[in-house]
Structures are given as C-alpha cells and as structure tokens.
Amino acid sequence: MNAIVSLAEIAPAQSSFVYDGSQAHAVALTPEVEDMLRANCVVAIGVSGGKDSVACALAVARHLDNIGHAGPRLLVHSDLGEIEWNDSLPSCERLALHLGWELVVVKRAAGDLISRWRGRWANNVERYRNLSCVKLTLPWSTPSIVSAPAS
C-alpha cells in the first residue's frame, strides 16, 4: 500500500514534478491541534463519500492511531438530498465500518440543497415583483452569502 507514484508517468510529458511518497502519510497540524489531540479531544471529519474525503479520513485515522489518540472519533456526512451522488451515503457507511467509527448523517430540516436554491429564487422573484429589491441574490451558495440567513 506504500507504492511510490510518479505523476510524470500519468501526467503530460511537460510535467517535471515527481511525487516520491516521502509525505504520503503526513498530516498538517498546528501546535494547538497537537495539544488537543494529546488531550484526546473529539475528532470529527466531514466526509462526502468521494475519494478526497475518504483519503483524508484514512490519513487522519492512521495519524491518530500512530500518536495513540484515545478520544472519540466520528465521521460527519451532510446529506444534500436529490443532488447527492447515489453512492455518497453508502460510501460513507463503508468508510465508517472500515474505520470502526460512528457515522453521523445530518440533513437540513427545511429541505435539501436544491429546495433551498429553489426557495431563494422564488424569494428573489417575489422581491423583484414587489420592487422591494433591485439586486437579485444568486439562488446557489456563494462565499459572499455564507453568513446570510437561510430563507
């Protein structure tokens, strides 16, 4: 499982970067996080079921085992509803089973992500119709509206 992968073999010939595996299992930590891990704090990892979050969870789990972390560990999956990939939740369940960690699935009580976007758009149309707003808000999530209250 510790195979060395050369990106030059799979990337276009102009790539000169070669991954040598020396940082394969490194987990970036701050001194504050190291202190919390030594105190066996809860470790929660957000997972989507995709390869990036699975790789992250596996690396963190390995690191926690290596440092002797004895605190609670859990995976958190946010169910986005109809936009969700069909294998997202099953993939997260398989990962939780593999790691032996609890999987917590959270879901927006007011409807899924698409429902939220549709609701935002309907609210935009209503504000425009009433001339109470001259600037329409995008129906999808953007960094500029992260702190805006959900409608």
Secondary structure, 3 states (H helix, E strand, C coil): CCCCCCHHHHCCCCCCCCCCCCCCCCCCCCHHHHHHHHCCCCEEEECCCCHHHHHHHHHHHHHHHHHCCCCCEEEEEEECHHHCCCCHHHHHHHHHHHHCCEEEEEECCCCCHHHHHHHHHHHHHHHHHCCCCCCCCCCCCCHHHCCCCCC
